[in-house]
Amino acid sequence: MTSSKIISVAIVIAAGLLGALLGGAAGFIVGIILGTAIFVNTARKRPQNIPPVIPSQEKPARFISAAIAPPRQRTGLRWIPANEPISIGNYYIPSGMIYVSDGESPVAEASCINLRKPVGQPTIGIAARLNYYPQYAYLSADQRAAYLEWLAADRRDEDPSARELGYIFLFFYGLERRLLVDKGQDQEVVAEIVRLLHHYGTYTRSRSLQSYGCQLVHFWGWQQGEQYYAQLLDWMNTLPVSLMGDDELAIVLASHFQSNKPLPPELAYELTSRDLMSRRSVVVSRVNREFRELFSKRYLEQFPGGMNLSRSKRLARLQYRPASPTLLYGSRDSFSIQVPEVLGLTSQFKPLPAIWNACIEDLIGYSRARAKTGASEGMKAYLALPADLRIGVGHPLAKSWDEILAGARPG
């Protein structure tokens, strides 16, 4: 019996016993019915951190112990899916998503864990540092132990900033191969990329992890088809981390055009922020919430409902540059896609920098007031707000007026 079934039975029985305590036999029956209803309702809800499902045949999970029962014959590259745990040496890795081989694999793969390679003791400090393009085969025995220890900890660190970036990329190489080379439709892999970006992205000095991760999710999503990618975009909007980089706008705009969707204010903001005609100002970062709100208001005033997108006659070919050294220098024929050329038709976006620059100009006074007082509730900051943003914002003296009026009422 699987753990999910055990939990479901426990829920039903617990509800029945609670009903029996409250109402005897009749209560027990009612409790059973309610418990079953709770379980069914819960089971229908999909976790929000998993991308939309691509119909595929699910395989039952099985436990693989590389240490206890290694294959008698050497095997090639083998993918361990997310629902299969594996034990390598003294390390139990609960959620797979890695490539392994029993001996040297005939297929070159930087992330492949050769089960016959010696594993030492986890190392830290300078000894744990990896080369720019790490490969498991070239790690020291102690570095392999450090990597396996991290995998066994479900790829998490209490202090994300302490994690050597090379270990994260070594794992990422395998996810990259799974999605691009094997054409895997593993939603768990996509969710894991998002989790890595959320957990480690803001703590790394380099933006390379964010860049590669965002590109991979968008590139893979587009390959799944127009309708699926549109669903994937909706899912991305629910995430606690942004998956919008400089290289993804062309795909996102192409999807909106194909779905006949106007350009939403949030995407117009992202697009305009990268336009060379848009001013670079501290106002945007210092009072970003107010700036976004003002930009959105002005944009929708000029384009009610959003700008309708157009495309050029030709298609745009986008190339994905792999992070993995074995994919980077191998065959890359499948690492390109064609999308409707919407981003390249720049004439349609010319009005946007003017809106952007006007918002900066109108928020300069408010930004200076905020810089001096450090708060947005003061009278100077309130008076410096553009009239568009004062609507719905309480006057700084409103509380004092209410107290005076309350005291003046005859008792």
N, C-alpha and C positions, 0 to 999 in steps of 0.2 A: 504493500500500500504506500503511495507517495505521501510526502509531507503535507501537500495541499489537501489530500483526502482525509488524512488524520485530523488536520485542523478543522475541516468542515464538519466531521463527525463529532468532534469535541464541542463545537459551537452548538450543534443541535441538541446534544445530550445535556450540556450545561443549561441551555434555555429550558429544557424539559424539567430538570431538577429544580430550577428556580421557580418554575410554575407550580410544581408539586408542593414546595414549601409554602407557597402563597395560597394555593387553592386545592390541594389534594389531587385526586385522580384527574378531575376535570382540568385543573390548572396544569397538570403534567402534559395533557394532550394539547392544550392551547399553547403551552411553552414550546412543544415540539414543532407545532405549525409555525409559530413566530420565528423560531430558530432557523427553520428551513428557509423561510422567506428572507431572513437577513442574509443567510449564506448565498442564496441565489442572486439577490440584489448586489451583494459585494462582488460575487464572481463575475458579474457582467461588466463591471467597471474596469476599464483598461488603465494601467498606470500611466500617468501623464509624462513620464520621462522616457517613454519608448516611442520612436517614430511610427508613422502609419504602417500597417501591416501589408506586406506583399504576399499574396496567397502562395504558399509553398508547403511541401510535405514535411511535417515535423518528425524528427527521429527521437526515440526515447533516450533519456540520459543513461550513461553507463560510466562506471568508475574505471579509470585506467591507472594502474600502478606500474610505473616504469622501473621502480627499484625492486619490487618483489617478483614480478613476472614479465621480464623483458622478452620481446619477440625472439624466437629461435633464429630466424633469418633477418638479416639487415633489411630495413625497409626504407623507402624514399621519403620525401617530404609529406608530412601528414598534418592536417588541420585538426585541432582540438576545439570543438565548438563551445559556446558559452555555457551550455547546460551539461558539460562533461568535466568533472574534476579530474585532476591528475596528480600523482605523487612522483616527484623527481628527487631522488636522494632522500634527504631528511625534510624536504619541503612539500607541503600539501597545497596545491594551487586549486582553489575552489571553483573558479569560473573560466577555465580554459582561455579561449581566444588567442592561442599561440600555435606556432608550427613546431613540430618536433621531428626528429629522424633517429633511427637506430643505426648509428654510424654516419659516415659522410653521405650527404644527400647528393644525388646526381643533378638536382636542380639547385642552382645557386640562390640562396636566400639569407640575407644578413641577419634576420631575426631568428632563424631556425635553431632550436635547442638540440644539439647533438647529445643524445642520452649517454653516449660512451665517453664524453669529455669529463675529465676529473673536476670535482667541485670541492673547493676549500672552505675557508671560514669567511663570513662577510667582512669586508674591509670598509673603512671610512677615511675621510680626509683626502690627501693627495693621491694615495694609492687607489682610491675608488674612481678617480677621474678617467673619463673615456676619451678616445679620439673623436674628431668631428663627425666622421662617418663610422660609428661603432658597428662591429659585427660580432655575434656571439662566439664564433669560432676563434676569434683573435683575442678574446678577453682572457685575463689571467684566471686561475682557479678561484682565487678569492673574489675577483670581480664577478665571476659567474654566481658565486654564492650570494653576493650582495644583490644581484639581479633577481635570482630565484626567491630570495627572502622578501623582496619588494612585491613580486608577483603573488607570493603566498599571503602577503598582507592586503590582498585585494587591490593592489596598486594605489595605496593611500599612504599619506604621511601626516603625522600630527603637525609637523612644521613643513609645509610644502616648499618653502624657500630653500630648505636644506637638501632637497633632492637634486642630484646631479642630472642635468637635462638629458645627457646621453642615454640614460636608462629608459627615460620616457620615450625617446625617439626610437630606441631599439625595439620597444614594444609596438610603437606606432607603425614601424616598417611592416610588421606582420598584418596589421589591420589594413594597411594600404594594399598589400598583395591580395588579401582576401576579397576586397571590394573591386579592385581594378583588374587583376589577372584572373582570379577564380570566378569573377562575376558573381560573387556571393550576394545573397539578399538577406543578410543577417541584420535585422533591426537592432539586435543587442550590440553589434559592432559600432553602428552609428551612434547609439546612445552612449557607448563607452567613450567615443571620441569627444562628445559633448561634455561628459563628466570630467575627462582629463583637462579640457580647456577651462572648465569651471573651477576645478580644484587646483590646477597648477598655473593656468595662463597668466594670472595677474601677478604671480610671484617670480616669474622668470624675467631676466633682463632682456632677453631676446624675444622678438615678436614672431620668431619663425614657427613656433608651435601653433600659435593662433592662426598664422597665415596658411600653413599646410593643412591644419585641421578643417578650417572653413572651406578651403578650396575642395578638399576631398569629399566633404558632405554634399556640397552643391553639385560637383561634377558627377558623383555617383547617382545623386537624386535625379539629375537630368537624364541619365542613361536609362532610368527605370520608366521613362515615358512622361508625356505632358501632364496627364491627369495626376499621376503620383507625385510629380515634383510640385504641383500646385498645392497638394495636401501637405507635402513636406514643409513648404513655406509657412503654411498656417501653423504647423506644429512648432516651427522655429520661433514664431512670435510668442509662444508660451514659455520659452526657456529663460532661465535666469542669466544667461550669457549670450552676447551678440555673436551671430555667425555671419555678420556682414563685413567683408573686407573689400579692399580696392578691386580685387579680381572677380568678385562674385556679382557685381552690379549688372554686368552684361547678361548673365544668365537670368537673374531675377527680373530684369526689365523685359527680356524676351518672353518669360513666362506670363507676365502681366499682359503683354500684347496678345499672346496666343489665347489667353483666357478672356480677352476683351474687358480687362479691368483697368479703370483709370489709375493714374499715379497717385497713391495715397500720400498724405502729408509727411508721414514718417520716412517713406522712401524718397520723397522729394528733398527732405532734409539731408539724408545720407548722400544723395546725388549732388546736391548743391555744395555741401561741405567740401567736396573733392574738386569742385570746379575752380580753375585757375583765376577766373574773374571774380570769385568770392573773396572778400577781405579776410585776412587773418588777424584776429583781434582777441585780446584777453577777455573781452566782454562775453564771448561765446562760452568760455570755460568758467568764468567767475559767476555768471548768472545764467547757467545753461538751461535750468528749468523754465525760467521766464522767457529766455530767448527762443526755445523750442515752441512754447505756447504762442508767442507773438508771430513767429514765422508761420506756424500752422494757420493762425487766424488770417494773416495777410495772404497766404497762398490760396486758401479756400475762398477768400473774397474775390480774388482775381480768376480763380478756376473753380467755380462751384461744383462740388462733387469730385474734383480732381481733374488733372490734365489727361486728355485722351492721347494715347501714345501712337506714334507712327513708326514705320520701319523703312529701311532702304530696300532696294530690289535684291541686293546680294545678301548671302548668308555670311555670318561671321564664324570663322573657325577658331576655336579656343583650345589651347594646348595646356595640358596638365603636366607640370614638372614634378616628378616624384621626389619624395624626401629620401627614399631608400637608395643606397648606392648600387644595389644589385638591379633595381628597376631603372635607375637613372641612366646607367651605362648599358642597359640591355635594349631589347626591342621595345619601341614606344609607339607602335602603330595604333594601338587601342587607346592611347592616352590623349585623344583629341575628340572634340564634339563640334557640331555645327548648330548655331542658334540664329534666329532672326536678328538682323542687325538693327537694334533699336538704340543702343548707347551711342553708336557711331553717327547717328543722325543728330548731330549736336544743335542744329538750328532750332529744333523744337524746345530746347531747354534754355534758350537765351534769356527769357524773362526771369528765370529763377535767381541768378546772382543779384539782380536789381532788388528783389524782395529781401534777400539775405543782407545786403549792404545797408538798406534802409532800416532794417531791424537793429543792426549794430548801432547805427547813428542814433536811433530813438532810445536806445538803452544805455548809452554812454553815461548819462547823468545818474541813472539808477545804479549802474555798476560802480561808479565812484563813491556814491553814498554808501553802498554796501561795503566797499573796501574800507571806508573810514569807521563805520559803526559796527561792522561785522554781523549785522542783523537786517532782516527785511521788514521788521515791524515799526521802525522809527518813522517820524513825521517826514524827515528829509527824503528817506527812501520812498515813502508813499507818494509824495508830491512829484518825485522824479519818474514814477512809473508812467508809461504811455497810457493814454485814456483807454485804449483797447483792453489793457490788463487790469484797470482799476475795478471793472465790473466784477462783482462777486468777491472783492477783497474788502474786508472790514476796515473802517477808518481807525487809525491808531488811537483817536480820542473817544471812540464810541463807548468804551467801557466806562470812562470817566463821566461822560454825559449821562449815561444810564444811572450811575450812582447819584449824580446831582439831582436828576429828575425824581428818582425814587425818594430822596431825602426831602424834596420840596412838596411831595404829595401830603395833603392833610391826613393826619392819622386819626 
